[in-house]
Amino acid sequence: MTHPITAQRPDIAANLAFIRARIAEAAADPAHPPRLIAVSKTMEAGIVLEALRAGHRLFGENRVQEALSKFPALRAEFPDLELHLIGPLQTNKVKEAVAGFDAIQTVDREKLARALAAEMARSGRRIDCYVQVNTGEEPQKAGALPAEADALVALCRGELALPVVGLMCIPPAEEEPAPHFALLAKIARRNGLERLSMGMSGDFEVAASFGATEVRVGSAIFGVRA
């Protein structure tokens, strides 16, 4: 199967269809393949619009301000689009994030969890949350350490009553991703969490085979970022 992406102008509709087919082939449960999160960070609104017109509705953004600069107008035209925050969230951006996103995949520390719980209580808007796990225990990377993940999940779901639905991870770039995906799935199972956001452009098929429920793909859809 030849990837239709080109260096000049990617055919976004063709790329979406191609990636979905590969996800379906690799899925642990072919009847329930992972959902495809199109990572649209740094892409202008017109590029995202192409994906929307091709029928895609699920997007991921890394920065709150960037997302809020382009998605409100797109949502006005496509009210069924779903937007996930997949980048680090600072506590001073919590109010905007809760208002503008449909899910936050990067809950990684108690301070952020408490800020999210307070804002959801204040605004009455409850959105899905994922606890991010730093499976590679990389000091420069966000995420709860694997040994601390259970406690953070328990705090979020217990005392804070946050709507935690799953886990997310970003394995170390230089390591085989499979053990990291297996570890995330194990932590999810013992916490009774059904959703696993794992896998990116280079390893989404491996993630699908390990039970991912969402994979996050950017460059393979939209082309290489500037």
C-alpha positions in Angstrom: 0.0 0.0 0.0 1.6 3.3 -1.1 1.2 6.3 1.1 -0.4 9.1 -1.0 1.2 11.9 1.0 3.3 14.3 -1.1 6.0 16.8 -0.2 4.2 19.6 -2.0 0.6 19.6 -1.0 -0.7 16.6 1.0 -4.0 15.1 -0.1 -5.6 15.2 3.3 -8.7 13.2 2.5 -6.6 10.5 0.9 -4.1 10.5 3.9 -7.0 10.2 6.3 -8.4 7.2 4.5 -5.0 5.6 4.2 -4.2 6.0 7.9 -7.7 4.7 8.9 -7.1 1.6 6.8 -3.8 0.9 8.4 -5.3 1.4 11.9 -8.1 -1.1 11.1 -5.6 -3.7 9.8 -3.4 -3.4 13.0 -6.2 -3.1 15.6 -6.2 -5.7 18.4 -10.0 -5.8 17.9 -10.8 -5.1 14.2 -14.5 -4.6 15.1 -13.5 -1.6 17.3 -10.4 0.1 15.9 -8.9 3.1 17.7 -10.3 6.5 16.9 -7.9 8.7 14.9 -7.0 12.0 16.5 -5.7 14.3 13.7 -3.0 16.3 15.4 -3.4 19.8 13.9 -0.9 21.8 15.9 0.9 24.5 13.8 -1.6 23.9 10.9 -3.6 26.9 9.8 -7.4 26.8 10.0 -7.7 26.3 6.2 -5.8 23.0 6.4 -8.0 21.8 9.3 -11.0 22.8 7.2 -9.9 20.4 4.5 -10.0 17.5 7.0 -13.4 18.6 8.3 -14.8 18.7 4.7 -13.4 15.2 4.2 -15.6 14.1 7.1 -13.0 14.0 9.9 -14.2 15.4 13.3 -11.6 14.5 16.0 -8.5 16.7 16.4 -5.7 17.2 18.9 -3.9 20.4 19.7 -0.8 21.0 21.9 -1.3 24.6 22.9 -4.4 26.2 24.4 -3.9 29.7 22.8 -3.2 28.3 19.3 -6.3 26.1 19.5 -8.5 28.9 20.6 -7.3 31.1 17.8 -8.6 28.8 15.1 -11.2 26.3 16.4 -14.1 28.5 17.6 -14.8 29.6 14.0 -14.4 26.0 12.7 -16.7 24.7 15.5 -19.4 27.2 14.4 -19.4 25.6 11.0 -18.9 22.0 12.3 -20.5 21.9 15.7 -19.9 18.1 16.0 -16.1 18.4 15.9 -14.2 17.1 19.0 -11.1 18.8 20.2 -8.6 17.2 22.6 -5.7 18.9 24.4 -2.7 16.6 24.0 0.1 19.0 25.1 1.1 20.2 28.6 -1.4 22.3 30.5 -0.3 25.1 32.8 -2.7 25.9 35.7 -3.1 29.5 34.5 -4.7 28.2 31.3 -7.2 25.8 33.0 -10.2 28.1 32.6 -9.6 28.5 28.8 -8.9 24.8 28.4 -12.1 23.7 30.1 -14.1 26.1 28.0 -12.5 25.3 24.7 -11.7 21.6 24.6 -13.8 18.5 24.8 -11.1 16.4 26.5 -7.8 17.0 28.3 -5.3 14.2 27.9 -2.4 15.6 29.9 -3.5 15.5 33.6 -0.1 14.7 35.1 0.0 16.2 38.7 -2.1 16.9 41.7 -1.9 20.7 41.4 -3.3 20.6 37.8 -6.0 18.0 38.8 -7.2 20.3 41.6 -7.3 23.3 39.3 -9.3 21.4 36.8 -11.8 20.1 39.4 -12.3 23.6 40.7 -12.9 25.1 37.3 -15.3 22.3 36.3 -17.2 22.9 39.5 -17.3 26.7 38.9 -18.3 26.5 35.2 -20.5 23.4 35.3 -18.7 22.1 32.2 -17.3 18.6 32.7 -15.0 17.3 30.0 -13.2 13.9 29.7 -9.8 13.7 31.4 -6.9 11.3 30.8 -4.0 10.9 33.2 -0.7 11.2 31.4 1.9 8.6 32.4 5.6 9.1 31.8 6.2 5.4 31.0 9.9 6.0 30.2 10.5 8.0 33.4 12.1 10.7 31.4 13.0 13.7 33.6 12.4 16.2 30.8 8.9 14.9 29.9 5.5 15.5 31.5 3.5 12.7 33.0 3.0 10.9 36.3 5.6 8.2 37.0 4.3 4.7 36.6 4.7 4.0 40.3 2.6 7.1 41.1 -0.1 6.7 38.4 -2.5 4.7 40.6 -2.5 7.3 43.3 -3.1 10.2 40.9 -6.0 8.3 39.3 -7.5 7.5 42.7 -7.2 11.2 43.8 -8.8 12.4 40.6 -11.7 10.0 40.6 -12.2 10.0 44.4 -11.7 13.2 46.3 -11.8 15.5 43.2 -14.5 13.6 41.2 -12.8 14.4 37.9 -14.2 12.5 34.9 -11.1 10.4 34.3 -11.8 8.1 31.4 -8.3 6.8 30.4 -4.6 7.1 30.2 -2.1 8.7 27.8 1.6 8.2 27.1 4.4 9.3 24.8 7.1 6.7 24.8 10.8 7.7 24.6 11.7 8.4 21.0 14.7 6.2 20.9 13.1 3.1 22.5 10.8 0.4 21.2 7.3 1.6 21.9 5.7 -1.8 22.5 6.8 -2.2 26.2 5.5 1.2 27.0 2.2 0.6 25.4 1.9 -2.7 27.3 2.7 -0.9 30.6 0.1 1.7 30.0 -2.5 -1.0 29.2 -1.6 -2.8 32.4 -2.0 0.4 34.5 -5.3 1.1 32.8 -6.6 -2.5 33.5 -5.8 -2.4 37.2 -7.6 1.0 37.5 -10.6 -0.1 35.5 -10.0 2.5 32.8 -11.1 1.7 29.3 -9.5 4.4 27.1 -5.8 4.4 26.0 -4.4 7.3 24.0 -1.1 6.1 22.6 0.7 5.9 19.3 1.7 8.7 16.9 2.7 8.9 13.3 5.7 6.5 13.7 4.1 3.9 15.9 0.3 4.1 15.7 0.0 0.6 14.3 2.0 -0.9 17.2 -0.3 1.1 19.6 -3.4 -0.2 17.8 -2.2 -3.8 18.3 -1.8 -3.2 22.0 -5.3 -2.0 22.5 -5.2 1.8 21.9 -8.6 3.4 21.8 -7.2 6.6 20.3 -4.0 7.2 18.2 -2.6 10.7 17.6 -1.4 11.2 14.1 -0.2 14.5 12.6 2.5 14.6 9.9 1.3 11.5 8.2 -2.0 13.3 7.6 -1.0 17.0 7.2 2.5 16.7 6.0 5.8 17.7 7.6 5.5 20.8 9.7 7.5 23.9 8.9 
